[in-house]
């Protein structure tokens, strides 16, 4: 029985994502006729039309939509097979495409990456920083191999391993009435203006969960695109916020008068961990990577030795 080729499937996915034969051909660096012929051969092999050519718009048929899901999964498996073969039997060798969210990348990675490179010199780590939703979409599509994100997060269908805890600390400017306190009662936050990151940042949701009584007082007019900007806003008395301990330990408050406190009697923390596709052939590598990164945790998982 004749089977589709990987090249045919790659061209089909490119067409589905680009929305036109000309754009897909350009992405694949082939002529439009080459790409079109390959997709016709794919349709002949599977015995059904995958692309609706009845109008000027390039759309997939119902069979094409169903096939697209399976074809993407097959291509992901093929890429993983190649990466696993290239890495051989050596642990943490070859290419690993790691996605990291902005509220972790600049604060945790500098602690760990120099040691990781020395410990595993054959590892080629390709890093990408983006929002959780984008990274998980790329992970699902096979554009990333694993992601370092914060929990809670919508990771149904993925495997995960927690590597650290990360307390969210109340941050107020040095002239604030709560400045200098080590602990603050939740009731003392009533009426305060809460500053948050822009929509899409998971830390925004974690902070809202940490201080539900402040949600109705969040400033919708002032939002930050980074933790550094958020720190400057607090330091200029625009409101209060919560900062992850890993950012504080990395020196994000340097040059400011901001003071930090914990919420009395309430654990306000998130978890940091790796996620990867269920059934990945490199699961052993990802678990080893998680175990290694765990050594550099600012706050070990509760119950584990520091």
N, C-alpha and C positions, 0 to 999 in steps of 0.2 A: 504494500500500500504506500503510495506516495504521500509524503508529509510536507507541510510548509517549511520553508527555510527561515532561519533567524533574520536574514536580511529582509525577506518579504514582510515578516511581522514587524520589524523595526520601521519599515517604510509606512506600513498601515498605521502604526501608532503615531508617527510623525504627521500623517495626513489628518488623523482624528484631532490632534492637538493644534495643528496649524490652521485647519479649516479650509485649506485650498491646496490644490496640487502644486501650484507654482511655489507657494511658501514652503510646503513640505519638501519639495525638491531642493530648494535653496538650503534648508536646514540640514538635509542629508548630503549636500554637496554632490548632487547628481542632476542629470537633465530631467525635465518633466516627463518626457517619454519613457525614460528608464524607470522612474518611480511608478508611472501609470501601468506600464507593462508588468512590473513586479506585483502590483496589487491585483491586476487581472489574473495573473497566474495563481495568486493566493486564493482568489475566489473560485477558480477552476478546481483547485485542490480540495477545498472544503465543500464545494458543490452548492454554494449559495451566494447571492449578491450581498456584499458587505457595504457598498457605497451606492447611494442614490444619485444617479447621474441624469435624472430627468429634468433638472433645472440648473440655473447658473450657480446656485449655492451648492457647496459640497457638504452633504450631510450623510450620516450613517443610517443604514437600514436598521430595523429592529434586530436582525441577526448580527449586524455589524456592532451594535451597541453591546449585545451579549458577548460576542467574540472578543471585543476590546478588553473586557475585564480579564478574561482568561489569557489573552495574549500578553497583556502587561505582566501578569503573574509569571508566565513562562519566561519572559525576558528577564525578570528579576532573578529567577532561579538560575538562568544561564549565566548572568553576571556574577552571581555568588559562586557558582561552580568554578568560573575562571579565576576569581580572586582567591578562592580556597586552594586551587591547584597551584597558583603562582606562589602562595605563601608557603607551600610545602607542609612539612610537619613541624616547622618551628613555631613556637607560640608567639602571638602578636607580631607576625611578620606580614609584609605586603601592605597593600593599600587598605585603609579604613577611612571612610568618609563620615566624619563626626559632626553632627549639628549641635549647637549649644545656644541657649537663650541668652539675651543681653544682660539679664540680672545675675548670671553666673559667669559667663565667659571671661570678662576682664578681671574678675576677683578671685576665681578659683584656679583657672588654667595656669596662670604664671607660677603658682605654688607647685603644680604637679608636672607640667610638661617637660621642664629640663631634666627631671629625674626619670620620667618615662622614656625619653629619648636615649638616655644613657643605659637604662636597663634593657631596652629593646631596640637596638640600633637598626634592625631590619624593618621596623615598622615605619610606614609612610602614612602619616596622619594628615588628612585633608580636612580642614576646619571650615565650617560655615556658621555664621551667627545670624539668627532670625527669630521671629516670634514662634511660640509653641505650635500654633495651628499650622503655620507654613512648614515648619520642620517635620511635623507628623505627616502632613500630606506628602512631602518629599520622601519620607521614610517608607510610607505605604507604596509609593510609586517606584521605589528602588533607586531614587536619586541620592539617597543617603543610606548608610549601613546601620548606624545607631545614633541616638541623640541623648544628650545630657540636659535634662529638664528638671523642673520643680513640680512637686505634687502637693495637693491634688491636681490631676490633669486628666483629660478624657483619653485614656490609653487602652480602651477596650480593644481586644484583638492583638495586642502587642505583649511581649514578654518584658519584664522589668526587674531591676535590682537596685534597691536603695543603697546609697553610699554614704550619706551624711544627713544630719539634721541641720536646720538653719533657723535660728530664732529671729523673729521680727521685733525690732526694738523701737519703742516710741521715740521720735526725734522732735525736739522743740528748740527754738533759738535761745541763746543765753539770757535774754531779757524776759523770757516767758515766765508766767507765774509758777509753772511746774519745773522750771530749770533747776538742775542740781539734785533732783530726787532720784533715788535708785529704783523705787517702785511707785506706781501711781494707780489709784483705784479707778476702775472703769467708769464709775459714776462721776469722777472728776473731769472727764473728757466732755461732758455735756456742753453743747454750744460751741465747741471748737470747730474751726474750719479744717477739713481734711483735704490734703493735697495728694493727688494720685498720678500715676503714669497714664499715658494715652490708652484708649481702647485697644485690645489685642494683646497687651502685656499680661501674662498670667499673674505677675506680682500684684497687679491692680486688684484682681479678684481675691488674692490671698490676704491683702490688706483689708479689703472690705469685710472679709470673713473674720479677721482678727478684731475688728472694731465695728460691729454691726450698729452700735448706737450712734456712730458718726456718719453713717451712710447718707442720711438725709441732710447732713451739713457739708457734704463734699463740695468742693468748688468746681463747678462744671465749666467755668470760664477759663480757668488756669489749669492746664495739664502739661506734664513734662514728657519729653520723648526719651529721656534717659535718667538714671539715678543721679548723675552728677548735676543735671539741671534741677532736679527735685531738691537736692541738698541746698543749692543756692537760693531756691525759693523759700525754703524754711529759714535759712540763715538771714534772709531779708524780711522776716516776720510776716510772710504772706499766709502762713498756716502751719499745721503740724502734719507729720506723716509717720510711716513706719519704714525702717531700713533693715535689710537683711544683715545679719552679723558678719557674713563673709565679706560684704562690701566695707563694713566698718573696720574689720581687721586688715583689709587691704589699703586703708588710709583714705577713704573717700571723704572723711570729715576734716582732713588737713587744711588749715587756714581758716576754719570756721569757728564760731562760738557755740555750735550746737551741742546740746547735752542729751544723753540717752537714758531711758528708763524701761523697765518691764512692767507689764500690767499685772497688778497684784492678784494672785489666785487664778490666773487664766493663762494656760500655755498658748502662746502665739508664735507658732513656728510652721515652717514648711519642710518638706523632705526633698533631698536632691538625689537623683538616680539616673541610671541608663535605661533606655527602652530600645527594643529591636523587634524585627518581624518574627512572629511565631513560626517555628520550623526552620529558621535560618541555619545554613550549614556552618556558620561561624559563631554559633552560640557559645562555644567554649572560649573563643577569643574575647567575646563581649563580657562574659562572666569574669574572665581573668582581668580584663581592663577595669571592670567595676571594682574588683578586689584590690587592684593596685591603687586606683584613685582613692579608695577608702582610707589609705594611709595618710592622706593629706587633708582629711576632714578637719575643719575648725571645730565642729561639734560632732563627735561620733554618734552613731545611732544609739538611742536610749538602751541601756542594758549592756552595751559593749564598753570595753576598757578604752580609755582615752589614749 
